[in-house]
């Protein structure tokens, strides 16, 4: 038996006041004992898109690009699935200055806190194989390797948790498209004070906490 954790983020890690950076940055994980139903959500929603839209999408759903009805459909299906969601939100104005200059370290740090919370709360069976699939955000092979090595070492040292980490695109792993929508819905709550989409998946969220707040 294999359990799965899917990780994605919303917002940006820009800290330039002269640019239109987001006020918040959200890192979200979705964990489940069976990834097939999560992948089917993305496939089902994409299948029902209009033919023209489906062609333009390239087979990938993006929360920021989809129509409200598509977002509602996907998030409603997600709320009916057997999975759990956890998120950490950063109010970027509160992030320590030295971390603002080391964005990849900040990202690794936040991801580690999320995984640590999952392990601490015993939300996964540590006697089974666990695969973390993270959405690819870096093209630099060194930074991707650093991300994997850091998390694997941290979880093994603290929880004796043997975790396999894979970095994939949403096109390669359909379930990443679903966690993208979940992360976006949580982001809307903080960035725009809009809880409409968030409320659709609220019952699936087991923990949501701020960092540096």
C-alpha positions as CSV (number, residue, x, y, z in Angstrom):
1,X,0.0,0.0,0.0
2,X,1.2,3.5,-0.9
3,X,0.0,6.8,0.5
4,X,0.4,10.1,-1.4
5,X,1.0,13.7,-0.6
6,X,0.6,16.3,-3.3
7,X,2.1,19.7,-2.8
8,X,1.6,23.0,-4.6
9,X,1.5,26.8,-3.8
10,X,-0.4,29.9,-4.6
11,X,0.8,33.5,-4.7
12,X,4.4,34.5,-5.3
13,X,7.6,34.9,-3.3
14,X,8.3,38.4,-4.7
15,X,9.1,41.0,-2.1
16,X,9.6,44.1,-4.3
17,X,7.1,46.8,-3.2
18,X,7.3,48.4,-6.7
19,X,5.9,45.3,-8.3
20,X,2.4,43.8,-8.0
21,X,3.5,41.0,-5.8
22,X,0.9,39.1,-3.7
23,X,0.4,40.0,-0.1
24,X,0.2,36.3,0.9
25,X,2.0,33.1,-0.1
26,X,0.3,29.8,0.5
27,X,1.8,26.3,0.5
28,X,-0.8,23.5,0.4
29,X,-0.7,19.7,0.7
30,X,-3.4,17.2,-0.1
31,X,-2.8,13.7,1.2
32,X,-4.7,10.5,0.5
33,X,-4.3,6.8,0.6
34,X,-5.6,6.4,-2.9
35,X,-4.6,8.9,-5.6
36,X,-6.8,7.4,-8.4
37,X,-10.0,9.2,-7.3
38,X,-8.1,12.5,-7.1
39,X,-6.7,12.0,-10.6
40,X,-10.2,11.1,-11.9
41,X,-11.5,14.5,-10.6
42,X,-9.1,16.4,-12.9
43,X,-9.9,14.1,-15.9
44,X,-13.7,14.3,-15.4
45,X,-13.7,18.1,-15.1
46,X,-11.4,18.5,-18.1
47,X,-13.5,16.1,-20.2
48,X,-16.5,18.3,-19.7
49,X,-14.8,21.5,-20.9
50,X,-16.0,22.9,-24.2
51,X,-14.1,21.5,-27.1
52,X,-12.3,24.8,-27.9
53,X,-11.3,25.4,-24.3
54,X,-10.1,21.8,-24.0
55,X,-7.9,22.2,-27.0
56,X,-6.3,25.4,-25.6
57,X,-5.8,23.9,-22.2
58,X,-3.2,21.4,-23.4
59,X,-4.8,18.8,-21.2
60,X,-4.1,20.8,-18.0
61,X,-6.5,22.6,-15.7
62,X,-5.3,25.9,-14.1
63,X,-7.3,27.4,-11.3
64,X,-6.5,31.0,-12.2
65,X,-7.6,30.5,-15.9
66,X,-10.8,28.5,-15.5
67,X,-14.3,29.8,-15.4
68,X,-16.1,30.0,-12.0
69,X,-18.4,27.1,-12.9
70,X,-15.3,24.9,-13.6
71,X,-13.8,25.8,-10.3
72,X,-17.0,25.1,-8.4
73,X,-17.3,21.7,-10.2
74,X,-13.8,20.6,-9.3
75,X,-13.8,21.8,-5.7
76,X,-17.2,20.2,-5.1
77,X,-15.9,16.9,-6.4
78,X,-12.8,17.3,-4.2
79,X,-14.9,17.9,-1.1
80,X,-16.6,14.6,-1.7
81,X,-13.4,12.6,-2.0
82,X,-11.5,10.8,0.7
83,X,-8.6,13.1,1.2
84,X,-7.3,15.8,3.6
85,X,-5.9,19.2,3.1
86,X,-3.4,21.2,5.1
87,X,-2.0,24.6,4.4
88,X,0.4,27.2,5.7
89,X,0.0,30.9,4.8
90,X,2.6,33.6,4.9
91,X,1.8,37.2,5.3
92,X,4.9,38.3,3.3
93,X,5.3,41.6,5.1
94,X,6.1,39.7,8.2
95,X,8.7,37.4,6.7
96,X,12.2,37.9,8.1
97,X,14.4,40.0,5.8
98,X,17.2,37.4,5.5
99,X,14.6,34.8,4.2
100,X,13.3,37.2,1.6
101,X,16.6,37.0,-0.1
102,X,16.7,33.2,0.1
103,X,13.4,32.3,-1.6
104,X,14.3,28.6,-2.2
105,X,15.3,28.2,1.5
106,X,12.1,29.8,2.6
107,X,10.1,27.5,0.4
108,X,11.9,24.4,1.7
109,X,11.4,25.6,5.2
110,X,7.6,26.0,4.8
111,X,7.2,22.7,3.0
112,X,9.1,21.0,5.8
113,X,6.8,22.5,8.5
114,X,3.8,21.2,6.6
115,X,5.2,17.7,6.4
116,X,6.3,17.8,10.0
117,X,2.8,18.6,11.0
118,X,1.4,15.7,9.1
119,X,3.9,13.3,10.7
120,X,3.4,14.8,14.2
121,X,-0.4,14.5,14.0
122,X,0.0,10.9,12.7
123,X,-2.2,11.6,9.8
124,X,-0.4,9.1,7.7
125,X,0.4,5.4,8.3
126,X,4.2,5.5,8.7
127,X,4.4,1.7,8.2
128,X,3.5,2.1,4.5
129,X,5.3,3.7,1.5
130,X,4.7,7.4,1.3
131,X,5.3,9.4,-1.9
132,X,5.4,13.2,-2.0
133,X,4.7,14.6,-5.4
134,X,5.6,18.3,-5.5
135,X,4.6,20.6,-8.4
136,X,7.7,21.6,-10.4
137,X,8.6,25.2,-9.7
138,X,12.3,25.3,-10.4
139,X,14.2,24.6,-13.6
140,X,17.5,24.5,-11.7
141,X,18.4,20.8,-11.1
142,X,20.5,21.8,-8.1
143,X,17.6,23.6,-6.4
144,X,15.3,20.6,-7.0
145,X,17.9,18.2,-5.6
146,X,18.3,20.5,-2.6
147,X,14.6,20.5,-2.0
148,X,14.4,16.7,-2.1
149,X,17.5,16.0,0.0
150,X,16.5,18.6,2.6
151,X,12.9,17.2,3.1
152,X,14.0,13.6,3.1
153,X,16.7,14.2,5.7
154,X,14.4,16.3,7.9
155,X,11.6,13.7,8.0
156,X,13.9,10.8,8.4
157,X,15.8,12.4,11.3
158,X,12.8,13.7,13.2
159,X,10.2,11.0,12.5
160,X,12.1,8.1,11.0
161,X,9.8,8.6,8.0
162,X,11.0,7.1,4.7
163,X,9.6,9.4,2.1
164,X,10.1,9.2,-1.7
165,X,9.9,12.7,-3.3
166,X,9.0,13.2,-6.9
167,X,8.9,16.6,-8.7
168,X,6.5,16.6,-11.6
169,X,4.5,19.0,-13.8
170,X,0.7,19.1,-13.5
171,X,0.6,17.5,-17.0
172,X,2.6,14.5,-15.7
173,X,0.6,14.1,-12.5
174,X,-3.1,14.9,-12.8
175,X,-3.6,15.1,-9.0
176,X,-1.4,18.2,-8.9
177,X,-4.1,20.0,-10.9
178,X,-6.5,19.3,-8.1
179,X,-4.3,20.5,-5.3
180,X,-3.7,23.6,-7.4
181,X,-7.4,24.5,-7.1
182,X,-7.4,23.8,-3.4
183,X,-4.4,26.0,-2.8
184,X,-5.9,28.8,-5.0
185,X,-9.2,28.6,-3.0
186,X,-7.3,29.1,0.3
187,X,-5.2,31.9,-1.3
188,X,-8.4,33.7,-2.3
189,X,-9.6,33.7,1.3
190,X,-6.5,35.5,2.5
191,X,-5.4,37.6,-0.5
192,X,-8.9,38.8,-1.5
193,X,-11.1,38.1,1.6
194,X,-13.1,35.8,-0.6
195,X,-14.3,32.6,1.1
196,X,-16.7,31.4,-1.6
197,X,-14.4,28.8,-3.0
198,X,-12.7,28.0,0.3
199,X,-16.1,27.1,1.9
200,X,-16.5,24.4,-0.8
201,X,-13.6,22.4,0.6
202,X,-13.5,23.7,4.2
203,X,-14.6,20.3,5.7
204,X,-11.6,18.7,4.1
205,X,-9.1,21.1,5.6
206,X,-7.6,19.6,8.8
207,X,-5.2,22.3,9.6
208,X,-4.4,25.8,8.4
209,X,-1.9,28.0,10.1
210,X,0.0,31.2,9.6
211,X,3.8,31.6,9.7
212,X,5.6,34.8,10.8
213,X,2.2,36.3,11.6
